[in-house]
Amino acid sequence: MLGGTKDTYSWAIEMATWEDKWERVASLPGGGQGYAALVKPRGADGPVRFLKVLSDNRRERRERMRREIACYATLDHPRIPKLVDSNPDAFGNPAVVPYLVSEYVGGRHLEDLVGEHGYLRADDAFDIALKLLDTIAYAHGQETVHRDIKPSNILLRDNQRSEPVLVDFGMSFYEGEDRLTPAGQEIGNRFLRLPEFSANSANKRDPRSDVTQCAGILFYMLTGLTPRNLRDEHGSAPHQTPSAREALARHQDIDLLALLDVIDRAFDPVIHARWDSAELLSAALRTIRIGVSDSRGDESEDDIFARLKAAMERHDEQRLQQRLAQLDQVFWRMREATNAITGEIPGLITTQGGYAIDPGGGRATGMLGILKASDSSGYNPSYLIELQGTDIVVSLDGIAAFRFPATDATTNPDAVRSYTRIAFLKGLGSRIGG
């Protein structure tokens, strides 16, 4: 028997090393956490496999690799690599170097393909996106969320555009099991930074983040542009920038306005307003017409391009006009509710001021109050009417007072009046009620 800690560790390292079973065929570019290579079975014929050896020995990195191995061992899907070999029993011993061997997905990264061509045709882009959504729908069904979907983590098997494979599950987690990403730590994905992945967010484990990243992949394939953030410094979503409009207008064989509607929802900063599942986004994408030219008679290519670009600009303008109408309607319903109160209770008057509306930012602000005519005491809060996804939130003096579906602003005005009435009666009661 081996005696002593040093001898035990030496034995574990010797028994756990990948070289005992595998022979290196070629080295590959590795990530920041490990060494990568192509290997084959030592002393025997067999298919070439992919090897990953962890080089960063921090506990968190070891745990993430253990998680990746568990994912590959558990998930059984044609577009997720299959685990061939690993040393999972050695993860509790910091002296043992973790490794995994998986099937080798021969082919280039999606990042390389788009970089070479600038962008992909709509039919290729949609096909890859739909297959990617099918893959994550399966993973979500197994209670696994990837959290790091980006072009460099998508391989095209045998360089076939029709065979995307999702790799690198090192950032993934199982529902109810993740302990690696606390609220104070940010999840880094420079391809598309999501608000829920910020350092102070407690919502880093939501499957809808994967769905949003898949929408980002589709946008990237169609435009060649990296989305980066859901909103830029001007408040524009990735598909609303001038460069994105120009890039999308190149696709003359797609219903661009229908696509913009789908991406509007996918890129909403509020996660609860986005597509709830991979299946729902996939179904929405399948309704979009592609493969049919949108040319009209003898239009030139420049004419078609200009018309499509103008149509997208009208889409953005119509969206702003809709937001303006919703915010404005809420203000007037609030004003009607306060006027009704002063009409029912003698001695009270309505006051207002500073009304300002920002449809691009989805917010309206100002002052609205109910005061006693005799001494001007009463309730006179500042208000913020804000679009939050498909909802409108009304805050009074910085505190959320009520929330309702944005469509209620025009279709159910009585509900908005009722919410306002209750909030202002409570405010009055706390100040002048006896």
Protein Blocks (a to p, Z undefined) as FASTA:
>chain_A
ZZdjklmmmmmmmmmpmklmpccfbdcdddfkbccdddddehiacddddddddfblcfkl
mmmmmmmmmmmmmpccfkbccdfbdcfklmmpmkbccdddddddedddfklmmmmnopac
fklmmmmmmmmmmmmmmmmmnopafklacfklcccehhiaklccdehjllgccehkackb
cfkbccddfkbccfklpmklcblmbfklmmmmmmmmmmmmmnopafkiacdfkopafklp
mklmmmmmmmmcbcfklmmmmmmmmmpmblklmcfbfklmmmmmmmpcghiacbehjacf
klmmmmmmmmmmmmmmmmmmmmmmmmmmmmmmmmmmmmmmmmmmghiacddehiacdfkn
opacdddddddfklopacddddddddehjaccddeehiafbdcdfklmmmmmmlmmmmmm
mmmmmmmmmmmpZZ
